[in-house]
Amino acid sequence: MPDNIDNLLVETRRFAPDEAFTGQAVATPALAERAAADRLGFWADQARELVTWSKPFTRVLDWSNPPFAKWFDDGSLNVAYNCLDRHVEAGLGDRVAIHWEGEPSDTRTLTYAELTREVKRAANMLLDLGVTEGDRVVIYLPLIPEAVISMLAVARIGAIHSVVFGGFSAESIRARVDDAGAKVVITADGGWRKGAVSPLKPAVDEALDETLHGASTVDTVIVVKRGENPVDWHDGRDLWWHDAIARSGDDHVAQAFPAEHPLFILYTSGTTGKPKGILHTSGGYLTGAAYSHRNVFDLHADTDVYWSTADIGWITGHTYVVYGPLANGATQVIYEGTPDSPEPGRWWDIIEKYRVTLFYAAPTAIRGFMKAGRQIPASRDLSSLRLLGSVGEPINPEAWVWYRDVIGGGITPIVDTWWQTETGSIMISALPGITTLKPGAAQVPLPGVAIDVVDDHGEPVGRGEGGLLVITEPWPSMLRGIWGDPDRYRETYWEKFADKGYYFAGDGARKDDDGDIWLLGRVDDVMNVSGHRLSTAEIESALVSHPLVAEAAVVGAADETTGQAVVAFVILRTSQVESMSPDDAVAALRAHVGHEIGAIAKPKTVMIVQELPKTRSGKIMRRLLRDVAEGREVGDTTTLADTSVMTVISAAL
């Protein structure tokens, strides 16, 4: 079998930077020049420019024991101080930090001074409960201000937070509590989702039930009153947030901790077996978060209103809702609910209301809006937007162009960002104002980041070829390990190219003729069809480029003749559902893929569905579709936003 991944889809549209945007852009060509001249010196400069150090560092990188990196390790800082106090001390206390919008349209605005005061009170509350440096605190909350306050309060006192998405099962919570050895859980009586209050505390109660799971390490559960849900109460363990914080003063001096002090553990989802706790530390992570947020999003903190739609339960919420924006003194929007509650235009209403300028969302959401039709955003005033971002998985070219034209008014640059929980911050992206944009391409490594595409032996592929995406040099925001399991850390991320010292991301990619990078999806999703290694992402892009299609997911299924056969699951655009029969639609789509890519990529089976299995962060769970396509029992669906989707698909097939 050939080492390289075939790439057959051609995208030729280009969008040069707007001169007016370039004239005021934060990132300039000098950024890349500085990084190329002295990579470690460049990162030292970023750390000094963007972070306030209680004790300045003198060592930039200690890579004496790979793959265990230490960045800025003889320096010390307090992450929460960097996100809060220093802005107040600089005279920015009246600047809005957070415009919060609840799903039922209740709102709350917090300035930097107000947010600092709330975090100090929450820090004192935790200290009063016996939480100390190094203790672990699990946070299981909806996207409400207390979620951000909790994270920063834990960081402020040197404890370690582990956020669990407010929707995961009791089993998921318990696995994370046990693995981290958590002392405290912060939860809520409920959170608003799709027009109703979704209960949260019952899942925590079940997770901590000694009759079901034995004794746990948790001695306190703090409960935020959000949904007015009745809750069972465990005297001696449970406390209302509002009662506990009322007893706490707002005087707290942030203590400095070493740069390599653990900041958080974030568990990856969607796999079976023991959860994988990704560990991030303080100084390097904050440097990467602030640097990438400022330059990729072209942040002008005194005028921009930024909105990332991610939940804090995912790494995007950690880096680009909490730590990056607040470290940079940004004003941002946070929204509790779903994009279609109470109607499909809710996100656009929020952009119009708060005059959002920088907007960051997932391709799956964008394709969902395409399905609903452009008339919905067209009825709102989105003229405040000046930059759009994409995160989560590769965005297909047609969705990219729709996003720019319909949401961005045909003028906004789009930053299509590639990164992972493990990388901590964005690694590949266009730089707005500098990069000529290519729809569907991740494009270029950020200055200071070393990326390559290699074959199975670790040798770089040529331009125009596909292979495996690797990071060839350590970077400040990199994960420091898997919590409690250094051997698994080595095996998972470093073993494949141990002789080269490369981090293997698990993604396929290709270099185009300019050397720009296009993501081809997870290597697990690459199919071998008649000896050709085909990317699911390219076939999905071809399908979505047809006017019938709103969204598509492609998997490979075992086939006696070709080794694997292409199986496509397709959602039609609402406006196109009645335009032709299902059989005619299937025939048209098969022919279209053959025309766009080639006969080798033509799906053997096309199944028209109403919805695709997605996690609550918007990622399509292709492994479940492979189960269906190959006639197996469908695997674990607990992380899906709607677990009934797979039942409907299985029954229809």
N, C-alpha and C positions, 0 to 999 in steps of 0.2 A: 504494500500500500504506500502511496507517495506520502512524504512528510508534510507537504504544504497543503493548505486549504485552498481549493479552487475559488476564484472570484470571477463571476461572470456578468454581474449587473453593472451597467455603465451609467454614471450620472455626470452630466456635463455643465449643469447650470452653476453660475458663479455670481457672487455678490460682493463687489469691492466696498471697502469702508467708505462711509459718507465723510466728506471733508469736514463738515461742521462737527461731527462726532469726534473725529480724529483730533481736531484742534483743541478739544478740552478733555481728552481721554486721560485717565489715571495712568494706565500702562503705556509706555513708550518703547520704541526699539532699544533704548538704552538699557532697559531691564534685562533683556536677553543677552546683550553685550556684556553686562556686568557678570551675569551668571556663567557665561561661557569662559570668561577670562579667569575666574576664580570661584568655583562652585561653593566651596565651604566658606570662603570669605563673603560671598553673596548671602548665604543663609545667616551668617553671623550679623551682617548688616540688617537683614530683615528682622531678626530677633531683637536687635537693639532699637530699631526704628518703631516697631509695632507693639512691643511689650515693655512694660515697666518692671524692672528687676529690683528686688529688695537688696540682693547681693549680685553684682554683675558677674557674669561668667567669664572665664578665660579659656576654657576648652570648648571647642565647637562640637566635635564628634569623636567619640571613643568607639572604634569598630574592632577592638582587639580580640573580642570574643564573638565573632559572627555565628549565628544571625541575631545576636542580642546587642542592639545598639544603645548607646547613651548619647543624648544631645544636650549640650549646654549644662553638663551634669554638676559642675562646681558652682553654678549659679542658683539662686533661690527667688521665688515669687509667690504671689497668691493669685490664683486664676480669677476668683470672684472680684478681688480688688481691681484687677485689670479690666473687668467687664462693667464695673460700677463706680467705686469710690473715686478712681482717678478722673473720671469724667466730671463728677460733681466738684472735685477739687479744682478742676480746670475751668470752672464757671459754667458748666453745661447742665447743671442740675435741673433746669426748667425745660430742657429738650425732651420731647416725647421719646421714650424707649419703646413702648408697646402700645399699639392700638389693638385691643382685644375685642373680637366680635364673637358672641355666642351664637349657636345655631338658631335659637328662638329670638334672635335680634337684640338680646341684652348686650351691653357694651361696658367696657372699662378701659380707661386710658391711664397709663402709668408713666410719669416722667422718670428720668434717671435718679433724681433725688428720692422720689417715692418708691421706686423699685429697690434702691439701695437700702432704704429704711425697712422695707418688708423682708428683704433677705437677711438683714441683721437680726430682726426679730425671730425669723425662722431658724437662724443659726443658734441663737440663744435657746430656743425651744429644744432643739436637738441636743445641745450641751446639757440642758437641765434633765434630759431623759437619759443621760449617760453615754451619748454617742461621742466617741473620741477619734483622734487621728487614726486612720487605717481601718476603722469599722466600715462595714458595708450596709448600705441602705437601698432597698428595692423601692422603686417608684412606679406605681400602677395607676395612672391618672388619665383623664381626658385632656385635651389640649386647652387648658385653662391657665390663668396666670400663676396659680399655685404650683403648676408643673415646672415652670421656669424658675420660680422662686425656690422650690425644693432642690432642684439640681444645683443652683448657685449656692444655696445655704450649705448643702453637703460639701461642695467643693471648698467653701470658705473655711470650714473647720478642719479640712484635711481628711475627711472621711471619703469614701468611694461610693459613687452611686451606680446602680444598675437599673436602667429604665426598662420596664416591660410594657410593650404596647397595650393600651387599654382595650382589650378585646381578645387577648390570648386566654386560653383555658386555664382552669385551676391546675391541671397537670403541668402546663408550661411554667406557671408561676412557681410551683413547688420545686421543679427541677432547677430553676434559677436560684431560688432561695437556698436550696441545699448546696449547690455547687459554689455559690459565693459565700455561704455561711453568714447570711444577712442577719442583722440585729434588729432592724426596724423596717416596717413596710408602710409606705405612705400611699393611701388610696382615696376613693371618694364613694359616696353613696350611689353615684351614677354619673353618666355623661350623655349629652344630647347627640343623637345620631339618627338621621333620616326621619326627623319629626317626632321622635319618641326618646324617652330616657332609657338608656341601656344600663342595667345594673352592673356594678363593679365589685362592691364589697363581698357579695356572696361567693364570688370566685376566690377571693382571698381567704374567706372563712373556710371554704372547702380545701384550699391548698394547705392551710395550717391545721386541719382537723387531725388530731393525734390518733383518733380511732381508725382513720383511713391510711395515714402516712407515717404514724409515729411522731415522736417529739421533734420539733424544729428548733432552729437557733434563734427564731424571732421572739422577742419579749414585748414589743410594743407595735401596735397598729394605729396609725394616725389617719383619721377619716375627714376628708373635706366634704362639707355639705354643699352639693351642687344640684342634684336632681330632686331633692325632697323625697327620695325613696325611703320606705321603711327598711330598717336594717336590724339584723340580730346583733346583740351587744354582748361582748365578753368583758365583764368587769375585771379590772386589774391588768388587762391587755390593751383594750381599745380606748382611744381618746379622740374627741372631736378636735379638729384643727383649730377652730375658732376659740375653743376654750383654752387649749394648751398655749396658743400663741398670745392670747390676752394676758397671760401671766409672765410673758417674756418682754424684757426691755428692748429698746432699739439702739442701745449703745454697745457696739462690738468693734474691736480693733482687729483687723485681719492679720493673722500670723503668716509669715513666709514659710514655704516648704521647698525642699530641693526640687530642681527642675524635673528629675526623674521620679518624683512622688506620684503614685497612681492617682489618676483623676476619675476614671470610670471603667466599668466592665460592660460591654454590650454583647449580648448573646445573639448569634446568627440563628435564623429560623429556616424552616422548610426542609430540614434534614432529620433523619431518624437517629436514635441513640442519644448518647450524652450530649447536652448542649455545649456549644463551643463559645466560651467566654473570651471575646476579644478585649485585650487590655490596652488602654491608652494612658499615657502619663501626661505631665503638665506643660513644661516649657516648650518642648518641640511641637506638641499638638497645638497649643495656642498660637504658636508662630505660624504653623501651616494653615490653621483656620483663618487667622486674620489676614495673612498675605493673600491667600487665594480668594477670599471673599472681597477684599478691596480691589484686586486687579481684574478678576474674571467678571465681576459685576459692575466694574467701573463706578465704584461707590464714591459719591460726593455726599458725605455724611450730613453736611449742613443743609442740603436741599432735597435729597432723595427720600422716597418712601419705598421701602423694600418689603417684598412678601414672598417667602418660601411657603408653599402649601404643605410641606412635609409635617408629619407628626413627630413629636420628640421621641417616640418609641423606636425610631430608625436613626441611623447615623446622620442622614441629611438633617434631621431635626436637631441633633446634637451640635453639628458643626455650622449649619447655615440657618438655624433658628435661634440657638442660644449663644454659643461661644464666639463664632465669627462676627456676626452683626453687633453684638454687645461690646466685644473687645474694640470694634471700630467706631463705637459711638453712634451707630445707625438708629434711625427711626424705622420701626417695622410693624407690619400687620400680622396678627395671629388669629386664625379662625378655627373654631371648635368643630364644625360640622362637615357635612358632605357637600360636594359641588352642586348637587341637584335638590337641595332642601332649602326652602319649600318648593322651588322650581329650578329648572336646568340653568337659569341665568344667574344663580347666586354668586358665583365667583366674580362675574363681570359687574354685578351690583356693588360688590365690595371694592373692586378696583376703582369704579366710578366714585364711590362715596369717599374713599380716603386718598384719591388721586395718586394711586400707586404708580411708581415710575419703573421699578425693577421687579420682575415677576419670574418665579422659578417653579416649574411643575413637571410632572411625569408624562412621558409619551402616551401612556395608556389613557390618561385623562384627556390629553389633546385629541386623541383619536375618538374618544367618547363624544367630545364636542363636535367633531366632524360629523359623526353619526347623527347627532341631533339637528345639525344644520347651521349655516352661517347667519341665518336671520336672527338668532338669539343674541349673539354678541353684537350684531349690527345695530340692535336697538338700544345699546348702551354707549355711553361716551367713554371710550378707551384711549382718548388722545393724550392722556398723561404718560402712558407707557413709552419708555425710551430704550428698554432692553428686555429681552426675553431669554429665559434659560430652560434647559431640559435636563432631566436626571432620572436614572433608574434602569434604563436599558437603551440600546440604540434606537434612535428616532429615524423612521423611514423618510426618504426624501419628500414624499407627497405630504406627509403630516408636517414636516419642517416648513415647507412652502406655505401650506394652509395657515400654520401658526403665525408666520411672518406677515402674510397678506391680510388675513382676517382679524387676528388679534393685534398685530403690530402695525396695522395700517400700511403695509407694504414698505416700511422704512426701517423698522427696528432691527438691529443686529440680534442674532440668536447665538447663545453660547451653549453648545451641546456638550455636556460635561461627562467625562468618564472618571470614575473613582469607585472605591469600595469601603465597606465598614473597616476593613483592614488598613487601607491607606490613610484613613482619617480625614483627608481633604482632597480636593480636586487635583488630578494628576495630568489629564489631557483635556484641552479645551481651546477653542478660538480665543484670542485676546481682542476684545472689541476695540475698534479704531485702528487695529494693526492688521489683523488677519483677513484675507479675502475668503469669504465664507463659501462652503460647499455643502449643500443640503444633504444631511445624512452622515457626514463625516465628523468624527470627534476632533480631528485635525492635528494639533501639535502639543507635545509635552509642555507644561508650564516651564518658564525659565527656572533653572535650578533642579529640575526633575529629569532623570535619565531613563528613557524608555526605548525598547527595541522590539522588533518582531522577528522571531527566530524559528528555525525548524526544530524537529524533535531532538536534535543533537546540540542545540544551543547556538547554532551558527546563524547569523543574520540572513534573512531572506532578501532577495533583490526587490527593486521597485516594481510595482505591479503584481507582487506575489503575496500570498497569505500564509500565515503561520500562527505562532503562539506569542501572546503579549507578555513581556517580562519587564521588570524594573531592574536596572543593572547597577544602581548605586543606592545606598541608604538615603532616606529623606526624613526630615524632622518629625512629621506627623505619623510616621509608620507605627503600626502596632508593636508593642514590646513583648508580646507573647500571647499564649492562650492561658487563661487563669488556671494556675495549679497544674499545668500540663506542658512543660517545656518540650518534651519529646514529640508530642502531637504537633506543636508549633513548627518544629523542624521538618517533620514528615509532610505536613500539609502544604507548606508554602515554599520550602527551600530544598527539599530532597531531589526533585526532578532535575534541577540544574545546580546541584551542590558543587560540582567541579568548577563552575563558572561564578558561583556566588550570586546568582540571580534569584530574585523573588518571582515566582510564577503566579500570575493573577488568576489563572483558570479560564481566561477568555481567549478566543481566537480573534485575530485582527489581520489586516492587510495594509501594506504601504502602497499608495498610489504613485503615479509617475513623478509627482512633486515631493514624495517622501512623507506626505500627510497620512494620518492613521485613520482607518475605518474599522470600527468594531464589528465582528461577525458573530457575537453572542458567545455563550458559554461553550467551551470545548465539548462538554457533555451533549450539547445540542447540535454538534456537527454530524452530518449524515454521510455514510459511505454508500453511494448509489452507483452500482456498476463500476467500482474502482475510482469514482470521483468523490472527493471530500467536499461536500456542499454545505454552505452556511444556511441555517434556518432563517437568519435575519435577512439575507438577500432575497429569498423566495417570499418571505412575508412582505418585504418592501415592494416587490413586483405585484403582489396581489393587491396591496393597498393603493397602488398607483392606478388601479382600474376604478372608474367612476361608480361602480356598484358597491365598492367595499369600504366599510368604515374601519374595520380592524381584522387582523388575521393572526393565527398562531399555527406554526408548522412544526411537525415532529417527524422523525423517521421511525418506521415500523418494520419489523423483520419481514423479509420477502425472499422466497426460495429462488427466484430468478435473478434479482438485482442485488441481493444482500440486504439492502434496506429500500423501502419505498417511501415516497413523499406523501404524507397525509396532512391535509390542510383543514383547519377549522376557521370558518369565516363568518363575520357579522356584516350584514348588509346595511348600507346607509338607510335611514328611515325613509327618505324621499324616493328610494329606489326599490323598496320591497315589492311593490305591485307592478313593476315595469316589465318583468318577464317571469316565466315559470322557474321553479327551482332547478329543473333539469337543464333548461337553457342557460341559466346563470352558471351552473357548474361547468357546462361545456365552454362558455365564454371565458371563464376564469382559467381553465386549463390551457386553452389556446393562448390567452394573454401571457401567461407565464412562459409558455414555449416561445412566444415572440420576443418577450423582454429579455429572457435569460438563455433559453435553448431547450431543446426537447428533453435533455437529460434531467432538467429540473421540473418538468411538468408533473403536477401532483397526480398520483394514482387515484387518490380519493379526495374529494372536496366535500366537506360537511358544513351546511349552513346552520348556524346556531344563533341563539338570542343573546348569549353572554359567554364569556370565557372565564376559566377559573383563575382568579387573581387574589394575591395577598392584599391585606389592607393598605399596603404601601403602593399597590398598583402593579406589582410584577406578576406576569403570567406564569402560572405553575405548569410548565410544559411536561414535567415528569408525570403528572396526572393524566395529561392527554396521551402520553405514550402508553400508559397503562391501558387506557381505553382502546387505542389504536391496535394494540397487540393482544387484546382480549383478556388481559389480566384483571384481577380484583384491584379496584382503585385504592391507592395507598392513603396515607394520613392526610386528612383534609382540614385539620384543626386550625391551620393558619389562614384559611381562605376567608375573604370578606363575606362570601355567601356560600355556605357549604352545600346548598341544594343544587348549585350549578352542575356539579359532576353527576348527580343523580339524573338530572334532565338529559345531559349529553349522553350518558351511558344508555339510558332507556331508548333514546332516539336512534343511536347507532345499532 
